[in-house]
Amino acid sequence: MLKPINNWIVLGIDHNEKAFRPSDWAARICELGSNVQDNGIVQYSEDLRPIRYNGQIAVYVDSDLKAGRAHTWEQVMSFAKLHQLKVIEYADPITAFHCILKPKSVSYLRDQMEDQLELAQIAA
């Protein structure tokens, strides 16, 4: 039996592997679900936030967004479809933050660790 999809990652590349511009597109789209603090700092929600995925700028979209704010989820997915961005679906939320490919070198592992650190900093 297949698990239901729990989250999505919208990558900043299209199906032809061309990078999407502007480079801050992920932060802009995530502002749909964010709050701006008194000091002007944007606080992203847990269910819609910019991340780095395999070195690519991306947006993490949790199923809670679809359940709780369906209109925002529709806007994000419509944006991805309109710009032909790659969308990865996951049934396991842990998998969303790890590369599918097995590590091939020490530099690859270092890059993955840096991506995880960036994720932790973004989430904090």
Backbone bond lengths (Angstrom), bond angles and torsions (degrees), N, CA, C in turn:
res aa  C-N    CA-C-N  psi(-1)  N-CA   C-N-CA  omega(-1)  CA-C   N-CA-C  phi
1 M - - - 1.444 - - 1.528 109.17 -
2 L 1.304 117.08 132.55 1.453 121.56 -179.99 1.523 110.43 -77.02
3 K 1.330 115.26 141.23 1.464 120.37 175.27 1.523 108.76 -77.84
4 P 1.334 117.11 147.14 1.471 117.90 175.19 1.524 110.47 -68.23
5 I 1.308 116.03 152.71 1.460 120.78 179.35 1.525 108.43 -68.88
6 N 1.325 116.65 128.79 1.457 121.46 179.71 1.510 112.88 -104.34
7 N 1.311 117.58 -22.21 1.453 119.02 -179.25 1.518 110.65 -160.87
8 W 1.315 113.38 165.58 1.453 121.57 -178.83 1.517 108.95 -134.75
9 I 1.309 115.72 154.03 1.457 121.64 171.45 1.526 106.41 -125.80
10 V 1.315 115.12 121.52 1.466 121.39 176.71 1.523 106.12 -96.57
11 L 1.327 115.85 116.24 1.463 121.40 -178.30 1.521 110.89 -87.78
12 G 1.309 115.94 150.89 1.464 122.17 179.57 1.504 113.14 -84.73
13 I 1.325 116.36 32.89 1.468 121.14 175.91 1.521 107.96 -134.91
14 D 1.318 115.34 150.17 1.457 118.69 178.07 1.531 109.53 -91.43
15 H 1.313 116.44 -175.64 1.461 121.03 -176.75 1.529 113.23 -69.64
16 N 1.335 116.85 -10.99 1.469 121.85 175.15 1.529 111.60 -98.24
17 E 1.352 116.47 11.35 1.464 124.01 179.65 1.529 112.89 66.98
18 K 1.317 117.51 20.34 1.457 121.60 177.65 1.528 109.50 -88.84
19 A 1.341 116.59 132.20 1.467 121.43 -178.65 1.519 110.94 -67.55
20 F 1.323 115.56 138.96 1.464 120.92 178.43 1.521 109.25 -83.81
21 R 1.312 116.83 141.58 1.457 123.43 178.11 1.510 109.14 -122.18
22 P 1.310 120.48 147.73 1.461 128.81 10.13 1.528 111.38 -78.08
23 S 1.308 115.81 162.53 1.465 120.70 -174.55 1.527 113.22 -67.01
24 D 1.331 118.14 -18.25 1.468 120.62 179.69 1.533 112.37 -98.74
25 W 1.324 116.87 21.83 1.455 121.46 -177.51 1.525 112.10 -57.58
26 A 1.345 117.29 -38.45 1.467 120.49 -177.09 1.527 111.14 -65.09
27 A 1.308 116.93 -44.33 1.469 120.33 178.30 1.522 110.08 -63.36
28 R 1.316 116.33 -40.09 1.468 119.74 -179.35 1.521 111.60 -63.47
29 I 1.329 117.02 -46.04 1.467 119.89 -178.28 1.533 110.59 -68.93
30 C 1.325 117.33 -32.80 1.467 120.65 -179.99 1.524 112.54 -73.78
31 E 1.313 117.23 -16.38 1.462 119.98 175.78 1.526 111.44 -65.60
32 L 1.334 117.61 -16.45 1.460 121.08 175.63 1.528 111.22 -60.03
33 G 1.336 117.18 -32.06 1.458 120.78 -177.76 1.506 113.48 -113.89
34 S 1.322 117.79 19.23 1.464 120.47 -173.96 1.522 112.63 -104.35
35 N 1.313 114.37 170.35 1.466 122.80 172.20 1.515 107.84 -121.56
36 V 1.313 116.43 143.55 1.462 120.72 175.71 1.520 107.44 -102.50
37 Q 1.335 115.42 122.63 1.460 120.71 -179.86 1.526 109.90 -74.78
38 D 1.330 115.89 168.09 1.466 121.23 -179.57 1.526 112.77 -57.84
39 N 1.344 116.56 -30.94 1.461 120.13 -178.86 1.534 112.40 -85.27
40 G 1.343 116.73 5.83 1.454 120.80 176.24 1.521 115.18 88.95
41 I 1.322 117.08 -1.10 1.467 120.67 -179.94 1.531 109.31 -81.73
42 V 1.323 115.05 133.91 1.460 121.04 179.28 1.524 108.88 -81.43
43 Q 1.338 116.31 128.44 1.461 121.63 176.26 1.529 107.09 -109.79
44 Y 1.342 115.83 111.20 1.457 120.46 -178.48 1.522 109.93 -76.47
45 S 1.320 115.53 151.13 1.459 120.60 178.17 1.533 109.85 -77.21
46 E 1.318 115.24 163.76 1.463 120.37 179.20 1.528 112.01 -70.73
47 D 1.319 116.97 -23.65 1.455 119.35 -175.58 1.529 114.92 -99.90
48 L 1.335 117.18 -0.87 1.468 121.63 176.58 1.521 108.09 -153.27
49 R 1.346 115.45 105.38 1.463 117.76 -176.69 1.528 110.66 -152.38
50 P 1.334 115.73 151.14 1.469 119.09 177.45 1.527 109.91 -74.89
51 I 1.317 115.54 142.50 1.466 121.52 178.42 1.528 108.68 -141.01
52 R 1.339 115.43 175.21 1.464 122.05 168.29 1.518 105.66 -112.58
53 Y 1.310 116.42 129.12 1.456 121.72 -179.15 1.516 107.88 -127.08
54 N 1.319 116.02 113.36 1.475 121.39 -177.24 1.527 111.43 52.45
55 G 1.317 115.63 40.71 1.453 120.88 177.75 1.518 114.80 81.88
56 Q 1.321 117.57 -1.85 1.461 122.18 -178.24 1.531 110.32 -102.14
57 I 1.313 116.18 145.74 1.456 120.56 171.20 1.520 107.16 -68.82
58 A 1.333 116.09 134.47 1.456 120.19 -175.74 1.527 110.09 -151.26
59 V 1.323 115.12 172.87 1.458 122.26 176.43 1.524 107.70 -125.48
60 Y 1.344 115.59 128.70 1.457 121.70 174.65 1.522 108.04 -90.95
61 V 1.332 116.53 127.78 1.462 122.21 -179.97 1.525 108.08 -124.90
62 D 1.320 116.97 115.76 1.461 121.91 -179.40 1.522 109.99 -90.13
63 S 1.333 116.61 154.68 1.465 120.46 179.04 1.521 111.96 -63.91
64 D 1.339 117.27 -22.53 1.471 119.70 176.96 1.524 111.04 -60.62
65 L 1.327 117.29 -30.36 1.459 120.55 177.38 1.521 109.75 -64.91
66 K 1.325 116.06 -43.63 1.463 120.42 179.92 1.524 110.49 -64.85
67 A 1.328 116.21 -40.61 1.466 120.38 -178.45 1.531 112.38 -72.58
68 G 1.336 116.66 -40.62 1.458 120.35 -173.52 1.517 115.53 -93.65
69 R 1.326 116.41 -32.09 1.472 120.67 -177.82 1.520 108.10 -138.87
70 A 1.315 114.91 70.05 1.468 121.71 -174.19 1.528 112.29 -57.67
71 H 1.317 117.11 -35.77 1.474 120.12 -179.32 1.540 110.36 -63.50
72 T 1.323 117.73 -42.00 1.470 121.42 178.63 1.516 110.05 -65.86
73 W 1.351 116.96 -42.58 1.468 121.26 177.76 1.530 109.64 -58.56
74 E 1.329 116.85 -44.61 1.463 121.10 179.41 1.526 111.29 -61.82
75 Q 1.334 117.41 -39.86 1.467 120.89 178.78 1.529 110.92 -62.60
76 V 1.330 116.69 -44.05 1.467 120.93 -179.50 1.521 110.42 -64.05
77 M 1.324 116.89 -48.03 1.463 120.39 -178.21 1.538 111.82 -68.57
78 S 1.325 117.07 -34.13 1.472 120.05 175.95 1.522 110.86 -66.56
79 F 1.336 116.14 -38.79 1.465 121.59 176.34 1.533 109.71 -59.92
80 A 1.335 116.11 -46.94 1.470 120.60 -179.99 1.529 110.92 -61.87
81 K 1.314 116.29 -42.70 1.469 120.14 -179.52 1.528 111.20 -67.46
82 L 1.325 116.49 -44.08 1.465 121.32 -179.59 1.525 111.70 -58.37
83 H 1.325 116.46 -41.31 1.462 121.26 -177.55 1.529 112.91 -96.02
84 Q 1.329 116.31 8.20 1.463 123.67 176.39 1.528 112.20 55.43
85 L 1.331 116.33 41.53 1.456 121.17 178.91 1.525 110.09 -82.41
86 K 1.316 115.92 149.25 1.455 120.33 177.60 1.523 109.65 -71.41
87 V 1.323 116.39 136.31 1.457 122.51 176.82 1.521 107.39 -123.85
88 I 1.318 115.84 125.61 1.461 122.28 178.88 1.518 107.87 -106.06
89 E 1.323 116.85 130.93 1.457 121.88 179.32 1.527 109.60 -105.86
90 Y 1.328 115.60 141.36 1.460 120.92 179.34 1.511 110.82 -133.38
91 A 1.323 116.18 139.98 1.455 121.44 173.27 1.520 110.23 -92.11
92 D 1.310 117.03 -21.12 1.457 122.96 -177.91 1.520 109.32 -112.00
93 P 1.352 118.71 112.88 1.464 119.33 -176.42 1.519 114.15 -61.14
94 I 1.315 119.17 -27.92 1.467 121.61 178.96 1.526 109.76 -64.90
95 T 1.313 116.39 -40.62 1.460 121.38 -178.06 1.516 111.91 -60.04
96 A 1.316 117.25 -30.28 1.455 120.88 -177.28 1.514 112.83 -60.73
97 F 1.314 117.13 -23.58 1.457 120.53 -176.44 1.528 113.02 -105.73
98 H 1.311 116.78 11.56 1.462 120.29 178.60 1.522 109.51 -130.32
99 C 1.274 115.19 147.38 1.459 120.67 -179.31 1.521 110.17 -70.95
100 I 1.317 116.42 142.25 1.455 121.10 177.25 1.530 110.32 -72.34
101 L 1.316 116.96 -35.53 1.458 121.36 -178.61 1.521 110.91 -75.37
102 K 1.315 116.48 146.06 1.463 120.63 177.46 1.528 109.73 -75.77
103 P 1.342 116.70 144.81 1.468 119.52 178.71 1.522 111.64 -57.28
104 K 1.332 115.40 141.78 1.459 120.75 -178.57 1.516 112.78 -115.43
105 S 1.319 118.12 -14.78 1.451 119.90 -177.88 1.514 110.21 -158.77
106 V 1.325 115.56 168.80 1.459 121.12 176.80 1.522 110.28 -64.90
107 S 1.327 117.42 -39.61 1.464 119.74 179.68 1.531 110.56 -65.27
108 Y 1.337 116.83 -35.11 1.453 120.59 176.31 1.528 110.12 -62.24
109 L 1.338 116.55 -45.67 1.468 120.73 177.95 1.520 111.06 -61.45
110 R 1.329 116.94 -41.61 1.457 120.81 179.27 1.529 110.45 -61.61
111 D 1.333 116.77 -43.80 1.458 120.93 178.12 1.526 111.17 -61.32
112 Q 1.320 116.52 -41.47 1.467 120.46 179.07 1.520 111.16 -64.51
113 M 1.334 116.89 -40.01 1.453 120.57 178.81 1.532 110.30 -65.45
114 E 1.322 116.94 -39.06 1.467 120.73 178.04 1.525 110.29 -64.87
115 D 1.335 117.09 -39.70 1.460 120.26 177.13 1.520 110.61 -62.44
116 Q 1.334 117.15 -41.90 1.463 120.69 179.57 1.519 110.56 -64.71
117 L 1.337 116.85 -38.22 1.459 120.63 178.21 1.529 109.55 -64.56
118 E 1.327 116.67 -41.77 1.456 120.28 177.69 1.524 110.62 -60.85
119 L 1.355 117.20 -40.96 1.448 121.40 177.94 1.524 110.82 -60.43
120 A 1.315 115.82 -44.30 1.453 120.38 -179.65 1.528 110.83 -63.97
121 Q 1.333 117.24 -39.58 1.448 120.87 179.49 1.524 111.16 -68.47
122 I 1.319 117.14 -38.57 1.460 120.82 178.32 1.527 110.57 -66.06
123 A 1.332 115.87 -41.14 1.467 120.59 -178.23 1.522 112.16 -70.09
124 A 1.333 117.44 -25.20 1.464 119.84 -176.63 1.508 112.64 -75.16
